[in-house]
Amino acid sequence: MAVPRTQPEQQAPPVQRLRVRYAKRGRLRFTSHRDFSRAFERAIFRARLPMAYSSGFNPHPRISYAGAAPTGSASEAEYLEIGLAQVLDPAEVHRLLDESLPDGLDVLEVVESAGGSLADLLQASRWRITLPGAGALTPLVDAFLASETVLVERMTKKGLREFDARAAVLSLEAQTSGDVTVLDVVLEHVVPAVRPDDVLTALAAVGEFPPGIVPLLTRVAQGPLERSTATVGDPLQTAS
């Protein structure tokens, strides 16, 4: 005779939701999203935060990740949301989390959630791409911006995919000092996602890109898009 399976205990909903902005710096830019999520859950445990948990047979702390940067890129604008079982001062949560995370994974801001979906606010990103030894790339940038479509290929979980990198680029500027060029690019979050390394592949597709360049990719902003000016806003600005 089959034994009825006991229903799991239903967990209470969070009494407070906090949104967290954090950075990936230095060698920690090579931290994968999975590795970061493990490090963050350990930090929550060490900080002894009163987390709310999901219901079901396998309860998990209520953490919502959104818009994670690709592995290998640095970022000053990563975001997540946590649900707490007790109301805490966001400044104290900021301090406890920053003390509990390793150097290079740095909490920058903690605010009360204003409600709604955090992921829906992350509509675009601004990236800084530093290219040591590249020299002036203005002709390539001009050729790229003048193109209606620039197709690139990238290996994905579903195999090799071809997509238009040009459509996601809302602005692209190059500044050169000596032989170092810095690209400032605003990318709309589209499907499939266009990454900053795809922009470099696209530049090579429209002209002669210097070989042997090792780029440093840094996301400097991520948030709501003001399309008319191609600017990226602050997703935490509307928090109360």
Phi, psi and omega in degrees: 000130182289137179269123180303137180281130180295133179288140180292153178293135177278127182275147177291147178292159179300145175264348178210138174240131180239141176254137188239130170254131180223165182242150168245118187230160174057220182294339181289353175294341179275002176289125177286164179300321180296317179295321179296317182298323176293316179296323181289320178294323175295322179296320177298319179295315180294325180283349179058042177285139179282079185288146165277151183237153176287158175275173180115181182284343182232073185298139177234149175299143184282096178230126177246117178265148182212133170063042182294140179288153177298147176302134180101347179257142174279163180204142171251009187212064172257148186224149171206167178230139178238150175250130183249152177271351176223153178278126180234161174287122180305326179295324179289321176297320176304310182297314183295318180292317182296325177291334187266345179268152177291154176302133183107337167249097194242127176283127184255329184199141174226125182222161173295139175291139176271003182091173183077189184265124175295318182301325181293338179278344184268082188262342182201163178226147172252130183240146170248120181247110181265127186236087179295133177081006183279334185070193183290132180238015183304317179300321178294316180299317180297318180295320179296312182295332179281349182274142176281324182218135172227107183275136176229163177240144176212141177284128178238181178297336180262012180103190182288126181238144175250134180207165184272112178282332185295324186297331183274345185274113181269331173204151180207122179228148179238134174234131183241132174230114187066233178255012179258126176249137175243123176264133175249114187228137174252123182246125172285143178279103182242175177239124356290153183297138173257123184259164180299327177291334174293326177297320178295319176299321180293322177297320178293336180283339182257356180187193184268105179269134182302133180283161172074015181277131175253105185280151169250116184258126180225122173277122183257344178202151177206130181169202180294147185259129168261096191296324185296332180245001182053044178248152182252123182274183181261116182290348180263358184298326185274359181292145181265000000 
